[in-house]
Amino acid sequence: MIPGKRVKGMGGAMDLVSGVRQVVVLMEHTAAGGSAKLVRNCSLPLTGKGVVNGVITDLCALDVTPAGFEVFELAEGETREQIEQRTEGSLRFRDGAA
C-alpha cells in the first residue's frame, strides 16, 4: 500500500461477509429515480452470495429467507401496497407486520 494513493481492491466488505454470523444491510428502499433496489436477482458483482440475513430500509424492515423477502415491520405511514409496488423481489408479510 502506498500512502496517499488509491489501491484497487474489495475493501472491508469481504471481511464483513465472511467473518460474521449475521449481516444486516441498511439502505434506501428505492434508487433516486424510483426504481426498486430490492430485486429478485442482482445484476452487479456480489461480495458474497446468500450472506445477507436482513435489510432495514426507509420503508420497512425485512428478513431475507430462501423464499424471498419477509417484511416484519413497516415504517410509519407506509402500507403493504406501497412496499409491494417498490419491491421487485419475492415479497411476503409476516403475520402482524404493521
N, C-alpha and C positions, 0 to 999 in steps of 0.2 A: 504494500500500500504506500502511496506517495502522498504526503501531507499537502492539502490544497487541491488535489486532483481527484476527479470523479473516476471511480472504478466500476466497470460494468459487473453486475452480479445480481444475485437474487435477494440480497439484503437479509433482514432478520425473519422474513416470513417463513422460510423453510424451517428454521429453528422452532418457530411457534407451532407449526402444524405437525411437526414430528416429535416434539418433546413434551407435549401436554396431553392431559386426559380429555379435556373438553375445549372446544373452540366456539366462541360466540362472536358473531360479526355484528358491528354497529354500523348502520348505513342509512342513507335516504332510500325510500321505497322506489322512487322513480328517478329517471335521468332528467336533466334540465329541460329537455323537450317533451317530457311526459311519458316517454317510453318505459316499459317495465324493466326493472333491474333484477327481479326475481323471475328467472326463466327456467324452462324445462331442461334445456341443455345449454351449457356455457360454450360460447364460440371463441373465447380467449384462452391463452395458455393457463393451465392450472398449477398452482403451487403444490397442492395436494388434493387427491381425488377422494371424496367421501369423508372428509375430516371435519366438516362444519356440523356442529350439533344444534346450534340455534342462531336466530337472526332477530335483532331488535331494530326496527325502523321507526320513522316518524309517524307511521300509521298503525303499526301493530307489533306484537311480539309473537314469535313462532318457533316451533321445533322443526328440525329437518329430519324426516323419517324416510325409510325405504319407499313408502307410498307417496312421498311428496312433502309439501309444507303443511304443518298443522298449527293453525292460529290458536293461541290460548288467551290472548288479551288484545283488545282493540284500544287505540288511543281515544281520548275523549273527543266526542263529536264525529267519529268515524263509524261507518256502517259496514256490515258484511258485504253488501253490494259494491260499495266503493273500493273495498280491498280486492274483491274479485276482479273488478274492472282494471285494476292497476297491477295485477299479478298475472304473469304468463304461465308459470309452472302449475303443476297439480296442487290444488289447494283444498283443505277441509278445515272445519272449525270444531274445536274441542267442545264438548258439552259444557255449557255455562260460559263460553267465551263472550265477553261483553266489554 
